[in-house]
C-alpha cells in the first residue's frame, strides 16, 4: 500500500513565518498594499500545495535490479516512474531508496528525473555498490518532488520487496595457485571418454540448431529420415571439490576472506573447463559438481555469499563417493589438517595476500 505525505521544507517554513508576519502587519495597518502582498503569499502557498499534490497523486515507480552482484563492483539498478495523470505533467522527481544487508551494511540509492509527461513513463539508471558479500534486501522506493516553488515536499513511498545475492569479491589467483586446482588430474588415471567437440567417434545424436553442418551424418540421416550428427569423444576434464570451513573463524573479516578465496578457486577452475563441486560442512550443504557451462556456477557463488561463521565443534559430513576428484580445503584462520580427504590441498585465509595476483580489494585488505 502506498504511503503519501507532505513535508514542509526549510524554505516553506520561512515563507509561512514571513506570511504570518505580513498578515499581522496587514491587520494592524489596514493597508491595501500589504493585504495584496498577503494575498500573493497565501496564493503561492496554496498553489504550491495543490499543484504538487495533483502532480504526484497519479505517479508510481517500479524498480528493476539484477538477481546477483559482486562485492565491491557496481551493479546497475533501473527505476521507471509512470505518470498516469491525464491533466498535468510531473516535474523534478527525486528517487530515494535504502538497501540493507544481513551483515548491517547500508547503501543509499539516489536518482532524479526532470520531467515525466502525463500518460507516459520515464526510466533512469543508477549504480549500487556493496562492499561485503551477503544478501541485499530492497524494501521500498520513495519518490518526491518540491515543484513548483520548493515550499513543501510531496512524497510517495512504494513498497517493493526484493533481494539480491552479493557474491564474494572477484579476485585473480596467482598463476601457480590457479593451475594447482585447474589442471591437476587432467592426465590422471580417471580420465575417460565423454561427448565433446574433438577426438574419436563417440556416437550419433539428433541435430540441434547451432551444430556445424560438417558434423551431419548424411547416410544415417537418410536411413532414419531425421537429421543426425556425429559426436566425437574427448578426454574428460578433471573434477575439483572446493570445501569451505568457517567453523571457529576468528572474526567476520577472516570469514569473508576465506569465502572470497573459495569463490576464486571455483571461478578459476570453471574458467579452465573443470567440473567443480562445493562443500560447506559447517552448514551441512553439498552442491553437486557442475560443468563450467552450467550457469557459471551461480548456485555455488550464491551459497558462498551467505555462508556464515560458526562457533563450537567442527561438523562432519558423510564422505563423498567421488574418490577421483581433486580437493582444496579453504580454512578461515588456522588450518585443521583433519578436514578433507588425505589428498586434499589446504589453504588459509591468511594466505590470501600470497595467493592473489595484484592488489586486494579494500574490503579484504
Helices and strands as residue ranges (DSSP letters): E 3-8, H 10-29, H 32-57, E 59-65, E 68-70, E 75-83, E 90-101, E 106-116, E 120-128, E 134-145, E 152-167, H 175-182, E 193-206, G 213-215, H 218-224, E 228-235, E 239-245, H 252-271, E 275-280, G 281-283, E 285-290, G 295-297, H 298-306, E 326-331, E 345-348, G 349-351, H 352-355
